[in-house]
Structure formats: C-alpha cells, structure tokens
C-alpha cells in the first residue's frame, strides 16, 4: 500500500509540473511598452513632416513602415497643414546617428550615415520617427533598440509600444 501511495504522489507531482510547464510555454507574453512623456502627434492624430535632409528618402521609407501599422498618422507636410516635425542634417562625431527633440526637430548625422547601408539609414530614420510618435528606447530587438541595425520591420514590442502611445494622442 505504501509503495502505491508513493507512486501515486510521484505521478501526480509529475503531472502538475508538466501542466505548469505547458501553461507557461503557451501563455501569451505582452511586451512592455516603452514610452516617452512627449510626442509630436497633433490633436488630429497626425504627424506632419517636412525637411531638407539628404536622407528624406529614408524618412519617407520610415513613414511607410510606421504607417503600415497605424495607417496615415505620419504624412508629408503641406501649405495647408501645421508642420509638426522638421528633418535636417548634422555632421558631427558625437556617437549618435540621429536625434529628435520634443521641439519638433530631427537631425540625422551624416558623419555616421554617409557610409551606412540603405537599410541602416532606413533603420535610423524609422527609429527617430518612433521618438516623434512617443516611443522610448527599448531593450528588445526592434526598431526602437538603442543601436543602429539593418532592421527595417517593426518588432512586436515596437507595435505594442506604438499601440499604447496612440491611446495618448
């Protein structure tokens, strides 16, 4: 009898452990939203962009990447719209491929981008546009990671963060 009880207990514990493992492995994990305390999206839920950067083609590619997830938020500025963001260039050895301010200025750094690949330039412009949407740097792999990469698609964390930021516009 004592042997049967031990076997039952071991079998039951093994069942519980397997059940917990299966439940944890299939659970949906939501990435942590990484948000700034500011964004440049106007009250109409638009971000109107213009600039004279050498890399405006990459900025428009970045616009398309973000707009594929939330259609039409980022758009080219026109005479009938209030500009939210102006993109220009700098040429400075400062360790930054780009920077964006809450005052509506994005600067792309020719010092680092001049010899970068098209994908790296697109990544940088898309990343900086992410800041204008209210997204902070992320420790996850994605557009909003800290370092320049060749990634030109939004990660789950990028999308989750954008979804949370969009609720604040």
PyMOL commands that place a pseudoatom at each C-alpha (Angstrom):
pseudoatom trace, name=CA, resn=UNK, resi=1, chain=A, elem=C, hetatm=0, pos=[0.000, 0.000, 0.000]
pseudoatom trace, name=CA, resn=UNK, resi=2, chain=A, elem=C, hetatm=0, pos=[2.780, 2.420, 0.920]
pseudoatom trace, name=CA, resn=UNK, resi=3, chain=A, elem=C, hetatm=0, pos=[4.517, 1.759, -2.423]
pseudoatom trace, name=CA, resn=UNK, resi=4, chain=A, elem=C, hetatm=0, pos=[1.288, 2.503, -4.353]
pseudoatom trace, name=CA, resn=UNK, resi=5, chain=A, elem=C, hetatm=0, pos=[0.900, 5.797, -2.455]
pseudoatom trace, name=CA, resn=UNK, resi=6, chain=A, elem=C, hetatm=0, pos=[4.477, 6.849, -3.305]
pseudoatom trace, name=CA, resn=UNK, resi=7, chain=A, elem=C, hetatm=0, pos=[3.933, 6.018, -6.982]
pseudoatom trace, name=CA, resn=UNK, resi=8, chain=A, elem=C, hetatm=0, pos=[0.645, 7.955, -6.972]
pseudoatom trace, name=CA, resn=UNK, resi=9, chain=A, elem=C, hetatm=0, pos=[2.261, 11.016, -5.362]
pseudoatom trace, name=CA, resn=UNK, resi=10, chain=A, elem=C, hetatm=0, pos=[5.208, 10.966, -7.806]
pseudoatom trace, name=CA, resn=UNK, resi=11, chain=A, elem=C, hetatm=0, pos=[2.860, 10.573, -10.771]
pseudoatom trace, name=CA, resn=UNK, resi=12, chain=A, elem=C, hetatm=0, pos=[0.611, 13.376, -9.515]
pseudoatom trace, name=CA, resn=UNK, resi=13, chain=A, elem=C, hetatm=0, pos=[3.576, 15.740, -8.961]
pseudoatom trace, name=CA, resn=UNK, resi=14, chain=A, elem=C, hetatm=0, pos=[4.953, 14.953, -12.416]
pseudoatom trace, name=CA, resn=UNK, resi=15, chain=A, elem=C, hetatm=0, pos=[1.515, 15.698, -13.906]
pseudoatom trace, name=CA, resn=UNK, resi=16, chain=A, elem=C, hetatm=0, pos=[1.345, 19.056, -12.083]
pseudoatom trace, name=CA, resn=UNK, resi=17, chain=A, elem=C, hetatm=0, pos=[4.856, 20.009, -13.219]
pseudoatom trace, name=CA, resn=UNK, resi=18, chain=A, elem=C, hetatm=0, pos=[4.068, 19.153, -16.851]
pseudoatom trace, name=CA, resn=UNK, resi=19, chain=A, elem=C, hetatm=0, pos=[0.773, 21.051, -16.657]
pseudoatom trace, name=CA, resn=UNK, resi=20, chain=A, elem=C, hetatm=0, pos=[2.516, 24.156, -15.297]
pseudoatom trace, name=CA, resn=UNK, resi=21, chain=A, elem=C, hetatm=0, pos=[5.256, 23.940, -17.951]
pseudoatom trace, name=CA, resn=UNK, resi=22, chain=A, elem=C, hetatm=0, pos=[2.744, 23.631, -20.797]
pseudoatom trace, name=CA, resn=UNK, resi=23, chain=A, elem=C, hetatm=0, pos=[0.639, 26.501, -19.447]
pseudoatom trace, name=CA, resn=UNK, resi=24, chain=A, elem=C, hetatm=0, pos=[3.666, 28.787, -19.120]
pseudoatom trace, name=CA, resn=UNK, resi=25, chain=A, elem=C, hetatm=0, pos=[5.032, 27.959, -22.569]
pseudoatom trace, name=CA, resn=UNK, resi=26, chain=A, elem=C, hetatm=0, pos=[1.736, 28.692, -24.322]
pseudoatom trace, name=CA, resn=UNK, resi=27, chain=A, elem=C, hetatm=0, pos=[0.877, 31.840, -22.378]
pseudoatom trace, name=CA, resn=UNK, resi=28, chain=A, elem=C, hetatm=0, pos=[0.754, 34.987, -24.458]
pseudoatom trace, name=CA, resn=UNK, resi=29, chain=A, elem=C, hetatm=0, pos=[3.501, 37.327, -23.366]
pseudoatom trace, name=CA, resn=UNK, resi=30, chain=A, elem=C, hetatm=0, pos=[2.863, 41.021, -23.962]
pseudoatom trace, name=CA, resn=UNK, resi=31, chain=A, elem=C, hetatm=0, pos=[5.960, 43.137, -24.425]
pseudoatom trace, name=CA, resn=UNK, resi=32, chain=A, elem=C, hetatm=0, pos=[6.495, 46.075, -22.097]
pseudoatom trace, name=CA, resn=UNK, resi=33, chain=A, elem=C, hetatm=0, pos=[5.513, 49.346, -23.747]
pseudoatom trace, name=CA, resn=UNK, resi=34, chain=A, elem=C, hetatm=0, pos=[8.395, 51.821, -23.799]
pseudoatom trace, name=CA, resn=UNK, resi=35, chain=A, elem=C, hetatm=0, pos=[7.021, 55.362, -23.949]
pseudoatom trace, name=CA, resn=UNK, resi=36, chain=A, elem=C, hetatm=0, pos=[8.384, 58.885, -23.683]
pseudoatom trace, name=CA, resn=UNK, resi=37, chain=A, elem=C, hetatm=0, pos=[6.468, 61.549, -21.795]
pseudoatom trace, name=CA, resn=UNK, resi=38, chain=A, elem=C, hetatm=0, pos=[6.064, 63.529, -25.043]
pseudoatom trace, name=CA, resn=UNK, resi=39, chain=A, elem=C, hetatm=0, pos=[5.163, 63.040, -28.709]
pseudoatom trace, name=CA, resn=UNK, resi=40, chain=A, elem=C, hetatm=0, pos=[4.769, 65.285, -31.744]
pseudoatom trace, name=CA, resn=UNK, resi=41, chain=A, elem=C, hetatm=0, pos=[1.430, 63.939, -32.976]
pseudoatom trace, name=CA, resn=UNK, resi=42, chain=A, elem=C, hetatm=0, pos=[-1.105, 66.768, -33.244]
pseudoatom trace, name=CA, resn=UNK, resi=43, chain=A, elem=C, hetatm=0, pos=[-4.675, 66.815, -31.927]
pseudoatom trace, name=CA, resn=UNK, resi=44, chain=A, elem=C, hetatm=0, pos=[-5.962, 65.418, -35.231]
pseudoatom trace, name=CA, resn=UNK, resi=45, chain=A, elem=C, hetatm=0, pos=[-3.745, 62.350, -34.684]
pseudoatom trace, name=CA, resn=UNK, resi=46, chain=A, elem=C, hetatm=0, pos=[-1.358, 63.354, -37.480]
pseudoatom trace, name=CA, resn=UNK, resi=47, chain=A, elem=C, hetatm=0, pos=[2.369, 63.954, -37.589]
pseudoatom trace, name=CA, resn=UNK, resi=48, chain=A, elem=C, hetatm=0, pos=[3.110, 66.375, -40.440]
pseudoatom trace, name=CA, resn=UNK, resi=49, chain=A, elem=C, hetatm=0, pos=[6.725, 66.117, -41.582]
pseudoatom trace, name=CA, resn=UNK, resi=50, chain=A, elem=C, hetatm=0, pos=[8.995, 68.165, -43.827]
pseudoatom trace, name=CA, resn=UNK, resi=51, chain=A, elem=C, hetatm=0, pos=[12.690, 68.780, -44.070]
pseudoatom trace, name=CA, resn=UNK, resi=52, chain=A, elem=C, hetatm=0, pos=[15.807, 69.347, -46.120]
pseudoatom trace, name=CA, resn=UNK, resi=53, chain=A, elem=C, hetatm=0, pos=[17.804, 66.306, -45.011]
pseudoatom trace, name=CA, resn=UNK, resi=54, chain=A, elem=C, hetatm=0, pos=[19.890, 64.430, -47.524]
pseudoatom trace, name=CA, resn=UNK, resi=55, chain=A, elem=C, hetatm=0, pos=[18.117, 61.346, -46.136]
pseudoatom trace, name=CA, resn=UNK, resi=56, chain=A, elem=C, hetatm=0, pos=[14.484, 62.394, -46.691]
pseudoatom trace, name=CA, resn=UNK, resi=57, chain=A, elem=C, hetatm=0, pos=[14.018, 59.296, -48.864]
pseudoatom trace, name=CA, resn=UNK, resi=58, chain=A, elem=C, hetatm=0, pos=[14.830, 57.182, -45.804]
pseudoatom trace, name=CA, resn=UNK, resi=59, chain=A, elem=C, hetatm=0, pos=[12.480, 59.309, -43.677]
pseudoatom trace, name=CA, resn=UNK, resi=60, chain=A, elem=C, hetatm=0, pos=[9.643, 58.605, -46.139]
pseudoatom trace, name=CA, resn=UNK, resi=61, chain=A, elem=C, hetatm=0, pos=[10.554, 54.898, -46.056]
pseudoatom trace, name=CA, resn=UNK, resi=62, chain=A, elem=C, hetatm=0, pos=[10.325, 55.082, -42.252]
pseudoatom trace, name=CA, resn=UNK, resi=63, chain=A, elem=C, hetatm=0, pos=[6.952, 56.828, -42.563]
pseudoatom trace, name=CA, resn=UNK, resi=64, chain=A, elem=C, hetatm=0, pos=[5.710, 53.907, -44.650]
pseudoatom trace, name=CA, resn=UNK, resi=65, chain=A, elem=C, hetatm=0, pos=[6.975, 51.379, -42.075]
pseudoatom trace, name=CA, resn=UNK, resi=66, chain=A, elem=C, hetatm=0, pos=[5.108, 53.053, -39.193]
pseudoatom trace, name=CA, resn=UNK, resi=67, chain=A, elem=C, hetatm=0, pos=[2.020, 53.802, -41.332]
pseudoatom trace, name=CA, resn=UNK, resi=68, chain=A, elem=C, hetatm=0, pos=[1.774, 50.140, -42.285]
pseudoatom trace, name=CA, resn=UNK, resi=69, chain=A, elem=C, hetatm=0, pos=[0.916, 49.507, -38.628]
pseudoatom trace, name=CA, resn=UNK, resi=70, chain=A, elem=C, hetatm=0, pos=[-1.224, 52.642, -37.997]
pseudoatom trace, name=CA, resn=UNK, resi=71, chain=A, elem=C, hetatm=0, pos=[-2.407, 53.958, -41.348]
pseudoatom trace, name=CA, resn=UNK, resi=72, chain=A, elem=C, hetatm=0, pos=[-1.936, 57.617, -42.203]
pseudoatom trace, name=CA, resn=UNK, resi=73, chain=A, elem=C, hetatm=0, pos=[-0.593, 59.022, -38.921]
pseudoatom trace, name=CA, resn=UNK, resi=74, chain=A, elem=C, hetatm=0, pos=[2.700, 60.245, -40.401]
pseudoatom trace, name=CA, resn=UNK, resi=75, chain=A, elem=C, hetatm=0, pos=[2.290, 62.362, -43.505]
pseudoatom trace, name=CA, resn=UNK, resi=76, chain=A, elem=C, hetatm=0, pos=[4.158, 64.895, -45.614]
pseudoatom trace, name=CA, resn=UNK, resi=77, chain=A, elem=C, hetatm=0, pos=[3.579, 68.475, -44.566]
pseudoatom trace, name=CA, resn=UNK, resi=78, chain=A, elem=C, hetatm=0, pos=[1.817, 70.839, -46.969]
pseudoatom trace, name=CA, resn=UNK, resi=79, chain=A, elem=C, hetatm=0, pos=[0.916, 74.517, -47.178]
pseudoatom trace, name=CA, resn=UNK, resi=80, chain=A, elem=C, hetatm=0, pos=[-2.452, 73.806, -45.544]
pseudoatom trace, name=CA, resn=UNK, resi=81, chain=A, elem=C, hetatm=0, pos=[-1.066, 71.851, -42.588]
pseudoatom trace, name=CA, resn=UNK, resi=82, chain=A, elem=C, hetatm=0, pos=[0.815, 72.877, -39.469]
pseudoatom trace, name=CA, resn=UNK, resi=83, chain=A, elem=C, hetatm=0, pos=[4.279, 71.317, -39.511]
pseudoatom trace, name=CA, resn=UNK, resi=84, chain=A, elem=C, hetatm=0, pos=[4.966, 69.059, -36.517]
pseudoatom trace, name=CA, resn=UNK, resi=85, chain=A, elem=C, hetatm=0, pos=[8.488, 67.908, -37.442]
pseudoatom trace, name=CA, resn=UNK, resi=86, chain=A, elem=C, hetatm=0, pos=[11.372, 69.325, -39.467]
pseudoatom trace, name=CA, resn=UNK, resi=87, chain=A, elem=C, hetatm=0, pos=[14.186, 66.969, -40.502]
pseudoatom trace, name=CA, resn=UNK, resi=88, chain=A, elem=C, hetatm=0, pos=[17.691, 68.302, -41.160]
pseudoatom trace, name=CA, resn=UNK, resi=89, chain=A, elem=C, hetatm=0, pos=[21.263, 67.021, -41.120]
pseudoatom trace, name=CA, resn=UNK, resi=90, chain=A, elem=C, hetatm=0, pos=[24.282, 67.495, -38.918]
pseudoatom trace, name=CA, resn=UNK, resi=91, chain=A, elem=C, hetatm=0, pos=[27.822, 66.264, -39.484]
pseudoatom trace, name=CA, resn=UNK, resi=92, chain=A, elem=C, hetatm=0, pos=[29.290, 65.652, -36.063]
pseudoatom trace, name=CA, resn=UNK, resi=93, chain=A, elem=C, hetatm=0, pos=[31.361, 62.913, -34.409]
pseudoatom trace, name=CA, resn=UNK, resi=94, chain=A, elem=C, hetatm=0, pos=[29.176, 62.586, -31.299]
pseudoatom trace, name=CA, resn=UNK, resi=95, chain=A, elem=C, hetatm=0, pos=[28.279, 58.891, -31.143]
pseudoatom trace, name=CA, resn=UNK, resi=96, chain=A, elem=C, hetatm=0, pos=[24.692, 59.479, -32.355]
pseudoatom trace, name=CA, resn=UNK, resi=97, chain=A, elem=C, hetatm=0, pos=[23.335, 58.578, -35.787]
pseudoatom trace, name=CA, resn=UNK, resi=98, chain=A, elem=C, hetatm=0, pos=[20.306, 60.771, -35.170]
pseudoatom trace, name=CA, resn=UNK, resi=99, chain=A, elem=C, hetatm=0, pos=[18.443, 62.784, -32.573]
pseudoatom trace, name=CA, resn=UNK, resi=100, chain=A, elem=C, hetatm=0, pos=[14.924, 64.086, -32.112]
pseudoatom trace, name=CA, resn=UNK, resi=101, chain=A, elem=C, hetatm=0, pos=[13.627, 66.758, -29.759]
pseudoatom trace, name=CA, resn=UNK, resi=102, chain=A, elem=C, hetatm=0, pos=[10.229, 67.499, -28.256]
pseudoatom trace, name=CA, resn=UNK, resi=103, chain=A, elem=C, hetatm=0, pos=[10.510, 70.868, -30.045]
pseudoatom trace, name=CA, resn=UNK, resi=104, chain=A, elem=C, hetatm=0, pos=[9.910, 69.132, -33.395]
pseudoatom trace, name=CA, resn=UNK, resi=105, chain=A, elem=C, hetatm=0, pos=[13.438, 68.872, -34.731]
pseudoatom trace, name=CA, resn=UNK, resi=106, chain=A, elem=C, hetatm=0, pos=[15.008, 65.680, -36.056]
pseudoatom trace, name=CA, resn=UNK, resi=107, chain=A, elem=C, hetatm=0, pos=[18.662, 65.687, -37.014]
pseudoatom trace, name=CA, resn=UNK, resi=108, chain=A, elem=C, hetatm=0, pos=[20.249, 62.865, -38.985]
pseudoatom trace, name=CA, resn=UNK, resi=109, chain=A, elem=C, hetatm=0, pos=[24.014, 62.641, -38.634]
pseudoatom trace, name=CA, resn=UNK, resi=110, chain=A, elem=C, hetatm=0, pos=[25.918, 62.468, -41.929]
pseudoatom trace, name=CA, resn=UNK, resi=111, chain=A, elem=C, hetatm=0, pos=[29.120, 61.626, -40.046]
pseudoatom trace, name=CA, resn=UNK, resi=112, chain=A, elem=C, hetatm=0, pos=[27.779, 58.124, -39.347]
pseudoatom trace, name=CA, resn=UNK, resi=113, chain=A, elem=C, hetatm=0, pos=[25.136, 57.715, -42.056]
pseudoatom trace, name=CA, resn=UNK, resi=114, chain=A, elem=C, hetatm=0, pos=[27.340, 58.647, -45.019]
pseudoatom trace, name=CA, resn=UNK, resi=115, chain=A, elem=C, hetatm=0, pos=[28.937, 55.184, -45.126]
pseudoatom trace, name=CA, resn=UNK, resi=116, chain=A, elem=C, hetatm=0, pos=[25.943, 53.267, -43.747]
pseudoatom trace, name=CA, resn=UNK, resi=117, chain=A, elem=C, hetatm=0, pos=[23.856, 50.895, -45.852]
pseudoatom trace, name=CA, resn=UNK, resi=118, chain=A, elem=C, hetatm=0, pos=[20.413, 51.887, -47.105]
pseudoatom trace, name=CA, resn=UNK, resi=119, chain=A, elem=C, hetatm=0, pos=[18.894, 49.525, -44.522]
pseudoatom trace, name=CA, resn=UNK, resi=120, chain=A, elem=C, hetatm=0, pos=[20.907, 51.152, -41.706]
pseudoatom trace, name=CA, resn=UNK, resi=121, chain=A, elem=C, hetatm=0, pos=[19.836, 54.627, -42.846]
pseudoatom trace, name=CA, resn=UNK, resi=122, chain=A, elem=C, hetatm=0, pos=[16.216, 53.482, -43.013]
pseudoatom trace, name=CA, resn=UNK, resi=123, chain=A, elem=C, hetatm=0, pos=[16.548, 51.951, -39.545]
pseudoatom trace, name=CA, resn=UNK, resi=124, chain=A, elem=C, hetatm=0, pos=[17.880, 55.232, -38.143]
pseudoatom trace, name=CA, resn=UNK, resi=125, chain=A, elem=C, hetatm=0, pos=[15.175, 57.392, -39.750]
pseudoatom trace, name=CA, resn=UNK, resi=126, chain=A, elem=C, hetatm=0, pos=[12.442, 54.956, -38.677]
pseudoatom trace, name=CA, resn=UNK, resi=127, chain=A, elem=C, hetatm=0, pos=[13.860, 54.860, -35.144]
pseudoatom trace, name=CA, resn=UNK, resi=128, chain=A, elem=C, hetatm=0, pos=[13.886, 58.662, -34.894]
pseudoatom trace, name=CA, resn=UNK, resi=129, chain=A, elem=C, hetatm=0, pos=[10.312, 58.810, -36.216]
pseudoatom trace, name=CA, resn=UNK, resi=130, chain=A, elem=C, hetatm=0, pos=[9.436, 56.379, -33.433]
pseudoatom trace, name=CA, resn=UNK, resi=131, chain=A, elem=C, hetatm=0, pos=[10.546, 59.007, -30.916]
pseudoatom trace, name=CA, resn=UNK, resi=132, chain=A, elem=C, hetatm=0, pos=[8.248, 61.575, -32.556]
pseudoatom trace, name=CA, resn=UNK, resi=133, chain=A, elem=C, hetatm=0, pos=[5.397, 59.091, -32.041]
pseudoatom trace, name=CA, resn=UNK, resi=134, chain=A, elem=C, hetatm=0, pos=[6.230, 58.988, -28.327]
pseudoatom trace, name=CA, resn=UNK, resi=135, chain=A, elem=C, hetatm=0, pos=[8.318, 55.817, -28.217]
pseudoatom trace, name=CA, resn=UNK, resi=136, chain=A, elem=C, hetatm=0, pos=[11.331, 55.422, -25.936]
pseudoatom trace, name=CA, resn=UNK, resi=137, chain=A, elem=C, hetatm=0, pos=[14.350, 53.196, -26.473]
pseudoatom trace, name=CA, resn=UNK, resi=138, chain=A, elem=C, hetatm=0, pos=[13.686, 49.529, -25.871]
pseudoatom trace, name=CA, resn=UNK, resi=139, chain=A, elem=C, hetatm=0, pos=[15.910, 46.735, -24.624]
pseudoatom trace, name=CA, resn=UNK, resi=140, chain=A, elem=C, hetatm=0, pos=[14.047, 44.413, -27.007]
pseudoatom trace, name=CA, resn=UNK, resi=141, chain=A, elem=C, hetatm=0, pos=[15.309, 43.764, -30.530]
pseudoatom trace, name=CA, resn=UNK, resi=142, chain=A, elem=C, hetatm=0, pos=[13.440, 46.085, -32.846]
pseudoatom trace, name=CA, resn=UNK, resi=143, chain=A, elem=C, hetatm=0, pos=[13.423, 49.487, -34.489]
pseudoatom trace, name=CA, resn=UNK, resi=144, chain=A, elem=C, hetatm=0, pos=[13.442, 51.223, -31.095]
pseudoatom trace, name=CA, resn=UNK, resi=145, chain=A, elem=C, hetatm=0, pos=[16.545, 49.400, -29.851]
pseudoatom trace, name=CA, resn=UNK, resi=146, chain=A, elem=C, hetatm=0, pos=[19.394, 51.719, -28.873]
pseudoatom trace, name=CA, resn=UNK, resi=147, chain=A, elem=C, hetatm=0, pos=[21.914, 50.815, -31.606]
pseudoatom trace, name=CA, resn=UNK, resi=148, chain=A, elem=C, hetatm=0, pos=[21.681, 51.281, -35.373]
pseudoatom trace, name=CA, resn=UNK, resi=149, chain=A, elem=C, hetatm=0, pos=[20.957, 47.971, -37.114]
pseudoatom trace, name=CA, resn=UNK, resi=150, chain=A, elem=C, hetatm=0, pos=[19.786, 46.864, -40.545]
pseudoatom trace, name=CA, resn=UNK, resi=151, chain=A, elem=C, hetatm=0, pos=[16.316, 46.030, -39.218]
pseudoatom trace, name=CA, resn=UNK, resi=152, chain=A, elem=C, hetatm=0, pos=[13.552, 47.734, -41.193]
pseudoatom trace, name=CA, resn=UNK, resi=153, chain=A, elem=C, hetatm=0, pos=[10.475, 45.954, -39.823]
pseudoatom trace, name=CA, resn=UNK, resi=154, chain=A, elem=C, hetatm=0, pos=[8.611, 46.643, -36.598]
pseudoatom trace, name=CA, resn=UNK, resi=155, chain=A, elem=C, hetatm=0, pos=[9.008, 44.126, -33.793]
pseudoatom trace, name=CA, resn=UNK, resi=156, chain=A, elem=C, hetatm=0, pos=[6.144, 43.045, -31.542]
pseudoatom trace, name=CA, resn=UNK, resi=157, chain=A, elem=C, hetatm=0, pos=[7.493, 45.418, -28.892]
pseudoatom trace, name=CA, resn=UNK, resi=158, chain=A, elem=C, hetatm=0, pos=[7.631, 48.319, -31.390]
pseudoatom trace, name=CA, resn=UNK, resi=159, chain=A, elem=C, hetatm=0, pos=[3.983, 47.660, -32.312]
pseudoatom trace, name=CA, resn=UNK, resi=160, chain=A, elem=C, hetatm=0, pos=[2.835, 47.196, -28.709]
pseudoatom trace, name=CA, resn=UNK, resi=161, chain=A, elem=C, hetatm=0, pos=[4.586, 50.429, -27.682]
pseudoatom trace, name=CA, resn=UNK, resi=162, chain=A, elem=C, hetatm=0, pos=[3.051, 52.313, -30.623]
pseudoatom trace, name=CA, resn=UNK, resi=163, chain=A, elem=C, hetatm=0, pos=[-0.398, 50.958, -29.752]
pseudoatom trace, name=CA, resn=UNK, resi=164, chain=A, elem=C, hetatm=0, pos=[-0.007, 52.281, -26.194]
pseudoatom trace, name=CA, resn=UNK, resi=165, chain=A, elem=C, hetatm=0, pos=[1.350, 55.647, -27.377]
pseudoatom trace, name=CA, resn=UNK, resi=166, chain=A, elem=C, hetatm=0, pos=[-1.543, 56.007, -29.845]
pseudoatom trace, name=CA, resn=UNK, resi=167, chain=A, elem=C, hetatm=0, pos=[-4.023, 55.866, -26.959]
pseudoatom trace, name=CA, resn=UNK, resi=168, chain=A, elem=C, hetatm=0, pos=[-2.474, 59.095, -25.615]
pseudoatom trace, name=CA, resn=UNK, resi=169, chain=A, elem=C, hetatm=0, pos=[-2.828, 61.181, -28.788]
for i in range(1, 169): cmd.bond("trace and resi %d" % i, "trace and resi %d" % (i + 1))
show_as sticks, trace
zoom trace
